[in-house]
Amino acid sequence: MGRKGFLLGIVLVAILCSGCWDVDEINKRATVLAFGFDATPEGQLRVSAQIPVMLEIGSRVAGGGISAKPFRVFTGDSKTTFGATPYLQTKSGKSLFFGQLKVIVISAALAEEGLKSAIDFLARHPMIPPQATILLTKGSAHEIIATPIGAQEIPSLMIVNFQRSTSKGDLAYPMELWRFEKAVTVGREDAFLPFIALDREGEGYTIEGAGVFHRDRLVGELTDIETRMFGLLSGRVSNAYPSISVAEFGELTFRNVTADSKIRALVSGEEIEFFIKVRAGGFLVEVTTGKHDFKVSDIELIREKAEKTIKNELVKTMEHLQSLGSDVLGFGNNLRATHPEIWRRINWEEEYPKVRVRIDFKFQVSRIGTYR
């Protein structure tokens, strides 16, 4: 090897051993696990960032005691989300890293004002994971991500575990950043977000209900029953627990209720109608009278009562959504895809609240929950 080759080899080894010049070392990063968004009294945006304390987490993994909560929360106020980042950075001795962001909590008060500007930075930043989950809170988003829960757990990780649980498919449905951003910016289907609140007594959270949007603004709230009905109408429900009353048997509850939903736009001249076909079923898990020797006619009576009771709730939920002007079921998107010539002629925002919706609901009782 000549002199030039030898020197070139030394330079290459030096470059390879020095690491990437434009990337921070892991121990120099402040990894943001959660963002909280609130409105300040001055009309600015308050951004809170939850950052784990690696020394505390390492102590737990090693079997040592924990002397403090394993996370910190920094805040910054500005007119924009990214504008608040420098203020967050001044409170940390490390560079903020967004590549592990898992949770975004937004106050309902801010959502009522509109979220397009608040989430723009989240959608544009190349390091922010599009699958980060978003939730609403009626209180302070800062409080949600800053309050220690349980045995010094990190709030964002608890929230993610709660959302991913297979048993949580009834009163709340998760929403990822990319889906929410698409609904807000494209505007062909309105968005929804689940509500989260602190459960101080149980040292955890309550994630229940849904806030519904029109474009980027929060326009209303669904109750727990309406949220379940929304799950049936949209086919999102995966493990519902509806209850009905039957005079002969008392209160009945079903479990493992799932649904398949299909939406179709029907156009006749200038008349627009939507048809929702919902097929659901589940297991009978509770009968308050204790009856177990059901006849075929009893099961048929229960099925008919379930269909009538649940369909009434489905209709009321649909009427509520239309009164709010929130098209979370994507009727407009369906009409645009199947009847583009009609879509171009109408003003959908004016048509949606008054368009007729027919619901065809059928319920199947799969098991009666007893072997006696």
CORHU-V954581 format. One record per pair of residues at least 6 apart in sequence whose ideal C-beta (glycine too) atoms are under 8 Angstrom apart, sorted by sequence separation. I is the first residue (numbers start at 1). J is the second residue. D is the distance in Angstrom with one decimal. If there is no record, write none. Layout:
{{I;J;D} {I;J;D}}
This chain:
{{19;25;7.2} {39;45;6.8} {40;46;5.1} {59;65;6.9} {60;66;5.7} {78;84;4.0} {89;95;7.5} {122;128;5.4} {137;143;8.0} {149;155;5.7} {162;168;6.6} {183;189;5.6} {199;205;5.7} {212;218;7.5} {213;219;6.3} {230;236;7.5} {231;237;3.3} {245;251;5.8} {246;252;5.9} {266;272;7.6} {267;273;7.7} {321;327;7.7} {38;45;7.7} {39;46;7.1} {59;66;6.0} {77;84;6.3} {89;96;5.8} {137;144;5.3} {148;155;7.7} {183;190;6.2} {184;191;6.1} {198;205;6.4} {199;206;4.9} {211;218;5.1} {212;219;6.3} {244;251;7.7} {245;252;7.5} {265;272;6.8} {266;273;4.5} {291;298;8.0} {321;328;6.4} {335;342;6.5} {336;343;4.4} {1;9;7.4} {37;45;6.6} {38;46;4.4} {59;67;7.8} {76;84;3.7} {88;96;6.2} {110;118;6.8} {147;155;6.8} {150;158;7.2} {183;191;3.7} {197;205;6.8} {198;206;7.8} {212;220;5.3} {222;230;6.0} {232;240;7.2} {243;251;6.0} {244;252;5.4} {265;273;7.6} {266;274;7.1} {294;302;7.9} {321;329;7.2} {335;343;5.5} {37;46;7.3} {76;85;6.9} {78;87;6.6} {106;115;6.7} {146;155;7.7} {149;158;5.9} {196;205;5.6} {197;206;4.8} {211;220;7.4} {212;221;7.3} {228;237;6.8} {231;240;6.4} {243;252;6.6} {265;274;5.8} {266;275;5.8} {36;46;7.9} {37;47;6.2} {38;48;7.3} {56;66;5.6} {60;70;6.9} {76;86;7.3} {77;87;6.8} {122;132;7.7} {145;155;5.3} {164;174;7.9} {196;206;7.2} {211;221;5.5} {212;222;6.3} {243;253;4.5} {264;274;7.1} {265;275;8.0} {36;47;7.2} {37;48;7.8} {56;67;7.3} {76;87;3.0} {85;96;6.8} {144;155;6.9} {145;156;6.5} {163;174;4.6} {180;191;5.1} {196;207;5.0} {197;208;7.9} {210;221;7.2} {211;222;7.8} {242;253;7.4} {243;254;7.6} {263;274;6.4} {264;275;4.8} {332;343;7.8} {35;47;6.4} {36;48;3.7} {56;68;6.0} {75;87;7.8} {76;88;4.4} {106;118;7.3} {179;191;7.5} {195;207;7.0} {209;221;6.3} {210;222;4.6} {228;240;5.6} {241;253;6.1} {242;254;5.6} {263;275;7.4} {264;276;8.0} {35;48;6.9} {36;49;7.9} {56;69;7.4} {57;70;5.1} {75;88;7.3} {180;193;7.0} {194;207;5.5} {195;208;6.3} {209;222;5.9} {241;254;6.7} {263;276;5.4} {264;277;7.5} {335;348;7.5} {35;49;6.1} {36;50;7.5} {56;70;4.1} {74;88;4.9} {194;208;7.5} {195;209;4.6} {209;223;6.5} {228;242;6.5} {240;254;7.6} {241;255;5.5} {262;276;7.4} {263;277;8.0} {34;49;7.4} {35;50;7.7} {53;68;7.2} {76;91;7.7} {194;209;7.0} {195;210;6.9} {209;224;5.8} {242;257;6.0} {261;276;6.5} {262;277;4.7} {34;50;3.9} {53;69;7.7} {75;91;7.9} {175;191;6.9} {194;210;5.8} {195;211;6.2} {208;224;5.8} {210;226;7.9} {239;255;7.5} {241;257;7.0} {261;277;7.1} {332;348;4.9} {32;49;4.8} {33;50;5.2} {53;70;5.4} {74;91;4.2} {175;192;6.6} {193;210;6.7} {194;211;7.9} {210;227;4.8} {239;256;5.9} {240;257;3.9} {261;278;5.0} {32;50;6.9} {33;51;6.9} {52;70;6.0} {53;71;6.0} {74;92;6.1} {104;122;6.9} {175;193;5.3} {192;210;4.7} {193;211;5.1} {209;227;5.3} {239;257;7.3} {240;258;7.6} {260;278;7.3} {261;279;7.9} {284;302;7.0} {32;51;5.9} {33;52;6.1} {52;71;5.0} {53;72;6.1} {173;192;7.4} {175;194;6.8} {192;211;6.6} {208;227;7.4} {239;258;7.4} {240;259;7.8} {259;278;5.7} {260;279;4.9} {31;51;6.4} {51;71;6.3} {174;194;6.7} {192;212;5.0} {193;213;7.5} {210;230;6.5} {237;257;6.7} {238;258;5.9} {259;279;6.7} {260;280;7.7} {332;352;6.6} {30;51;4.9} {31;52;6.3} {50;71;5.6} {51;72;5.2} {173;194;6.3} {191;212;7.8} {192;213;6.7} {237;258;6.4} {259;280;4.0} {327;348;7.9} {331;352;6.6} {50;72;7.6} {51;73;7.4} {172;194;4.1} {190;212;6.7} {191;213;4.6} {237;259;5.2} {258;280;6.8} {50;73;5.2} {51;74;6.9} {172;195;7.5} {190;213;5.2} {257;280;5.9} {258;281;7.0} {49;73;6.8} {135;159;7.2} {190;214;5.5} {235;259;5.6} {257;281;6.8} {258;282;7.1} {325;349;6.9} {331;355;7.2} {48;73;5.5} {49;74;5.2} {111;136;6.1} {190;215;7.2} {193;218;7.9} {235;260;5.8} {257;282;3.4} {327;352;5.6} {48;74;7.1} {49;75;7.7} {133;159;7.2} {195;221;7.5} {235;261;3.7} {256;282;5.1} {331;357;7.9} {27;54;7.8} {48;75;4.8} {49;76;7.9} {98;125;6.1} {101;128;5.4} {102;129;7.6} {133;160;6.5} {232;259;4.6} {234;261;6.0} {255;282;6.0} {256;283;5.3} {325;352;6.6} {47;75;6.8} {99;127;4.6} {101;129;5.8} {104;132;5.8} {106;134;6.7} {108;136;5.4} {187;215;5.8} {231;259;7.2} {233;261;6.0} {254;282;4.1} {255;283;5.3} {325;353;5.7} {46;75;5.9} {47;76;5.4} {98;127;4.7} {99;128;7.6} {100;129;7.5} {103;132;6.6} {104;133;7.2} {105;134;7.8} {106;135;7.3} {107;136;7.6} {108;137;6.7} {184;213;7.3} {232;261;7.0} {254;283;6.3} {46;76;7.5} {47;77;7.7} {97;127;7.4} {98;128;4.9} {99;129;7.1} {102;132;5.8} {103;133;5.7} {104;134;4.6} {105;135;5.3} {106;136;5.7} {107;137;5.9} {108;138;5.1} {133;163;5.4} {183;213;7.3} {192;222;7.8} {254;284;5.9} {255;285;4.3} {280;310;7.5} {322;352;6.6} {323;353;6.6} {46;77;5.2} {47;78;7.4} {101;132;4.9} {102;133;6.9} {103;134;8.0} {104;135;7.3} {105;136;7.6} {106;137;7.4} {107;138;7.8} {110;141;7.9} {184;215;6.6} {253;284;7.8} {254;285;6.3} {322;353;4.9} {45;77;7.0} {103;135;7.2} {105;137;5.7} {107;139;7.2} {184;216;4.5} {252;284;6.4} {253;285;5.6} {322;354;7.6} {44;77;4.8} {45;78;6.1} {107;140;6.4} {253;286;4.0} {322;355;7.5} {44;78;6.1} {45;79;6.6} {47;81;5.9} {107;141;4.8} {252;286;6.6} {42;77;7.7} {44;79;5.9} {45;80;6.6} {106;141;5.9} {172;207;4.6} {251;286;7.4} {252;287;5.6} {322;357;7.4} {45;81;6.4} {81;117;7.6} {105;141;4.2} {171;207;8.0} {172;208;5.5} {251;287;7.8} {252;288;7.6} {278;314;7.1} {36;73;7.8} {40;77;5.7} {47;84;4.0} {80;117;6.5} {81;118;5.7} {159;196;7.0} {171;208;4.7} {172;209;6.9} {173;210;7.0} {250;287;6.4} {251;288;4.5} {33;71;7.4} {45;83;8.0} {46;84;7.5} {47;85;7.6} {81;119;7.7} {171;209;6.8} {172;210;7.1} {192;230;7.4} {249;287;5.4} {250;288;3.6} {45;84;6.4} {49;88;5.1} {81;120;7.2} {82;121;4.4} {105;144;4.8} {168;207;7.3} {249;288;7.7} {250;289;4.2} {318;357;5.4} {81;121;4.1} {105;145;5.8} {135;175;7.8} {242;282;7.7} {249;289;5.3} {47;88;6.7} {51;92;6.8} {80;121;7.1} {81;122;7.0} {133;174;5.4} {134;175;5.3} {318;359;6.8} {103;145;7.1} {133;175;6.8} {134;176;7.3} {162;204;7.8} {240;282;7.0} {249;291;5.4} {276;318;7.8} {133;176;6.1} {134;177;5.9} {162;205;6.3} {233;276;6.2} {235;278;7.8} {237;280;7.8} {37;81;7.5} {132;176;6.8} {133;177;7.6} {163;207;7.1} {241;285;8.0} {315;359;6.1} {131;176;5.0} {132;177;4.6} {162;207;6.0} {233;278;6.5} {314;359;5.3} {130;176;6.7} {131;177;6.9} {134;180;5.3} {158;204;7.0} {159;205;6.4} {232;278;5.7} {49;96;7.0} {130;177;5.4} {131;178;7.0} {158;205;6.9} {314;361;6.0} {129;177;7.4} {130;178;3.7} {159;207;7.7} {232;280;5.9} {311;359;6.3} {128;177;7.3} {149;198;7.8} {249;298;7.6} {248;298;7.6} {252;302;6.5} {311;361;4.4} {130;181;8.0} {147;198;5.9} {310;361;6.4} {103;155;7.8} {144;196;6.1} {254;306;7.3} {50;103;7.9} {103;156;4.3} {144;197;8.0} {150;203;4.7} {171;224;5.0} {248;301;7.2} {249;302;7.2} {276;329;7.7} {310;363;6.4} {102;156;5.1} {123;177;7.2} {144;198;6.6} {149;203;5.7} {150;204;6.7} {173;227;7.6} {252;306;7.9} {307;361;6.1} {102;157;7.2} {122;177;6.0} {123;178;7.8} {143;198;6.9} {149;204;6.0} {172;227;6.8} {246;301;6.9} {307;362;6.5} {103;159;5.1} {149;205;7.2} {171;227;5.5} {246;302;6.1} {307;363;4.7} {102;159;7.8} {103;160;6.4} {136;193;4.6} {138;195;6.7} {171;228;6.2} {173;230;7.8} {274;331;5.4} {306;363;4.6} {102;160;5.1} {119;177;7.6} {123;181;4.3} {135;193;6.1} {136;194;7.0} {137;195;6.7} {139;197;7.0} {170;228;6.0} {173;231;6.2} {244;302;7.9} {122;181;7.2} {134;193;5.7} {135;194;5.4} {136;195;5.1} {137;196;5.3} {138;197;6.8} {139;198;7.8} {246;305;5.1} {306;365;7.3} {135;195;7.0} {136;196;7.1} {137;197;6.4} {245;305;7.9} {274;334;7.6} {303;363;5.9} {119;180;7.2} {135;196;4.4} {144;205;7.8} {170;231;7.2} {244;305;5.6} {303;364;7.1} {30;92;4.5} {119;181;5.8} {123;185;7.5} {169;231;7.3} {244;306;5.3} {303;365;5.2} {30;93;7.9} {173;236;5.0} {272;335;6.9} {302;365;6.0} {30;94;4.0} {32;96;5.8} {242;306;7.5} {245;309;7.6} {29;94;5.6} {30;95;6.6} {32;97;6.6} {45;110;7.4} {119;184;6.7} {244;309;4.5} {28;94;5.4} {29;95;5.7} {30;96;5.3} {31;97;4.9} {32;98;5.4} {35;101;6.7} {244;310;7.4} {263;329;6.5} {265;331;7.2} {299;365;5.7} {28;95;6.2} {29;96;7.8} {30;97;6.5} {33;100;6.2} {34;101;7.2} {37;104;7.2} {75;142;6.5} {169;236;7.7} {170;237;6.9} {263;330;7.2} {29;97;4.1} {31;99;7.6} {32;100;7.3} {33;101;6.7} {34;102;6.5} {35;103;7.5} {36;104;7.9} {37;105;7.2} {39;107;6.6} {116;184;6.0} {169;237;5.9} {242;310;6.1} {263;331;6.8} {31;100;5.1} {32;101;5.6} {33;102;5.4} {34;103;4.2} {35;104;4.9} {36;105;4.9} {37;106;4.6} {38;107;4.7} {73;142;7.0} {115;184;6.5} {116;185;7.2} {169;238;3.3} {170;239;5.8} {265;334;5.2} {299;368;6.8} {24;94;7.7} {33;103;7.0} {34;104;7.1} {35;105;7.3} {36;106;7.8} {37;107;6.5} {39;109;5.5} {169;239;3.9} {170;240;4.7} {264;334;7.5} {265;335;4.7} {272;342;6.8} {24;95;4.8} {34;105;6.8} {36;107;8.0} {38;109;7.6} {39;110;4.4} {168;239;7.5} {169;240;6.9} {170;241;5.6} {263;334;5.5} {38;110;6.1} {73;145;6.1} {135;207;7.0} {166;238;7.5} {167;239;5.9} {267;339;5.2} {24;97;7.1} {37;110;5.7} {45;118;6.2} {73;146;4.1} {104;177;6.6} {166;239;6.9} {265;338;5.3} {39;113;6.6} {264;338;7.9} {265;339;6.0} {272;346;7.7} {294;368;5.5} {136;211;4.6} {267;342;5.6} {292;368;7.7} {232;310;7.2} {292;370;4.5} {69;148;4.7} {272;351;6.6} {293;372;7.6} {292;372;5.1} {37;118;5.6} {229;310;7.6} {233;314;6.1} {274;355;6.4} {276;357;6.6} {278;359;6.7} {280;361;7.2} {284;365;5.8} {70;152;5.8} {111;193;7.6} {136;218;7.2} {232;314;6.4} {273;355;7.1} {274;356;7.2} {275;357;8.0} {276;358;7.1} {278;360;7.0} {280;362;7.3} {281;363;6.3} {282;364;8.0} {283;365;7.8} {69;152;5.4} {70;153;7.8} {71;154;5.1} {272;355;5.4} {273;356;4.7} {274;357;4.8} {275;358;5.2} {276;359;4.9} {277;360;4.9} {278;361;4.8} {279;362;5.4} {280;363;5.3} {281;364;3.4} {282;365;7.5} {283;366;5.5} {284;367;6.6} {286;369;7.7} {70;154;5.8} {71;155;7.4} {229;313;5.0} {233;317;6.9} {272;356;7.7} {273;357;7.5} {274;358;7.2} {276;360;7.0} {278;362;7.4} {280;364;7.3} {281;365;7.1} {282;366;6.3} {283;367;4.4} {284;368;4.8} {285;369;5.0} {229;314;5.1} {233;318;6.8} {273;358;6.7} {275;360;6.9} {279;364;7.6} {281;366;5.3} {283;368;7.9} {284;369;5.0} {66;152;5.3} {283;369;5.8} {35;122;7.6} {106;193;7.3} {108;195;7.9} {226;313;7.7} {229;316;7.8} {230;317;6.1} {225;313;6.1} {229;317;3.9} {226;316;7.6} {105;196;6.5} {226;317;4.6} {230;321;7.7} {225;317;7.9} {48;141;6.6} {48;142;4.3} {226;320;6.3} {234;328;7.5} {50;145;4.5} {222;317;7.2} {234;329;5.8} {46;142;6.8} {50;146;7.2} {56;152;8.0} {233;329;6.0} {48;145;6.0} {119;216;8.0} {48;146;6.6} {222;320;7.3} {230;328;7.0} {116;215;7.8} {230;329;8.0} {111;211;6.7} {116;216;4.1} {220;320;7.5} {114;215;8.0} {115;216;4.8} {38;140;5.9} {52;154;5.9} {111;213;7.5} {114;216;4.8} {115;217;7.5} {38;141;5.1} {108;211;6.4} {114;217;4.9} {115;218;8.0} {36;140;7.7} {37;141;5.5} {38;142;5.7} {50;154;7.5} {113;217;7.3} {220;324;4.0} {36;141;3.5} {50;155;6.7} {112;217;6.4} {219;324;4.9} {36;142;4.8} {50;156;5.6} {111;217;7.1} {112;218;4.9} {219;325;6.3} {220;326;6.4} {111;218;3.7} {219;326;5.5} {36;144;6.4} {36;145;4.7} {212;321;6.7} {35;145;7.7} {36;146;7.6} {108;218;6.0} {214;324;7.2} {34;145;4.5} {214;325;5.0} {254;365;7.7} {212;324;6.1} {214;326;5.1} {213;326;6.2} {214;327;7.6} {212;326;4.0} {213;328;7.7} {212;328;5.4} {33;154;6.6} {34;155;6.7} {34;156;3.8} {33;156;4.2} {33;157;7.2} {34;159;7.7} {233;359;7.7} {232;361;7.9} {192;326;7.8} {190;326;4.8} {192;328;5.0} {190;327;4.7} {191;328;7.0} {189;327;6.3} {190;328;4.9} {189;328;7.2} {189;329;7.9} {189;330;4.0} {188;330;7.4} {189;332;6.9} {188;332;6.2} {189;333;4.8} {188;333;4.3} {188;336;6.5}}
